Amino acid sequence: MNIEKIKYDGYRIGIPVPFPMKYVYCYLFKQNDGYTLIDVGLNYSEARETWAKVFEFLTIQFSDIKTIYLTHFHPDHTGLAGWMQELTGADVYMHEIDTEMMERVFGENSVQTVKLKEMILKHGVPEQLSEKIIMHMEKLRKSVLPLPKFKKIGLEVQFGHKDWKVIHTPGHSSGHICFYQENDKTMISGDMILDKITPNISVWPGASQKPLHDYMESLKMLKTLSIKTAYTAHNVSIENVNDRIDELIAHHHERLAKIENLARGKTAFEIAEILFSHKNLTPHQWRFAIAETIAHLNYLEQENRIECQGTRPIIYHEKINVSHQ
């Protein structure tokens, strides 16, 4: 089992996910009347079996889990929330923006796949690939159900015998939150800051159309907090947090410059093909590759560095600066 004892009478627990990152790291903390859980993993058999083994190893009953906090609505973090709530009776909290987004994407009356297909076709994705992307998205929905009953999270919470500030950090998702212990300069950062890999910053129907602007502003805000340790949701925890923030900002500026150079009569899909030509992408990965490319193109367009032609599919061009005599 992938369990690490951490500060605050807590545990960092690797729950398997069927994606290249292999694990999502969830956090379990003792409180006076039981335990608090942060993020839960995807709803599939291996993850459910892992939680049963973890609780048995730690001699914890499901009923000991009193509170569940979710950093954001993405399935690898929330998929088991409904299942866990049914077993534990715990209250489940998430930022209201992502609560609405989760209902929009995975709820009973969701039309998100229809809107997603419209978006990717508009940006040049071939019909056959778009069908595969949508089919995978429909399958993924089953790994998030049942949805839990949500409560709105406040500005401060308590777990691990400490008070934590709830920090809204939009970008990776519009309602992404981190938990910050001010005295110790410790953060539970979800997918906001990751080591070695960069969090996916994408445009989705019904969400912010300027996620990269949001993300860059969130990173700059976190630098003002002087964080010493970030307990992340993937890969290892981070000690040199400000250095990693600088690396993430630099990465996106480099990617923006590359995309700006490529935006010469190409669609978002054609640009993504070039950016990810070194990888054999699955339909799941193509969804993120395209949506992330669109996010960077939106940033460049909003910064007046490129322009788009309102055709179908949309074609991007370098910005022509016309000087007036």
Sequence and secondary structure as in RCSB ss.txt:
>XXXX:A:sequence
MNIEKIKYDGYRIGIPVPFPMKYVYCYLFKQNDGYTLIDVGLNYSEARETWAKVFEFLTIQFSDIKTIYLTHFHP
DHTGLAGWMQELTGADVYMHEIDTEMMERVFGENSVQTVKLKEMILKHGVPEQLSEKIIMHMEKLRKSVLPLPKF
KKIGLEVQFGHKDWKVIHTPGHSSGHICFYQENDKTMISGDMILDKITPNISVWPGASQKPLHDYMESLKMLKTL
SIKTAYTAHNVSIENVNDRIDELIAHHHERLAKIENLARGKTAFEIAEILFSHKNLTPHQWRFAIAETIAHLNYL
EQENRIECQGTRPIIYHEKINVSHQ
>XXXX:A:secstr
  EEEETTTEEEEEEE SSTT EEEEEEEEETTEEEEE    SSHHHHHHHHHHHHHTT  GGGEEEEE S   H
HHHTTHHHHHHHH  EEEE HHHHHHHHHHHSTT  HHHHHHHHHHHTT  HHHHHHHHHHHHHHHTTT S   E
EE  SEEEETTEEEEEEE  SSSTT EEEEETTTTEEEEETSS SSS       TTS S HHHHHHHHHHHHHTT
  SEEEESSSS BS HHHHHHHHHHHHHHHHHHHHHH SSB HHHHHHHHTTTS   HHHHHHHHHHHHHHHHHH
HHTTSEEEE SSS EEEE       
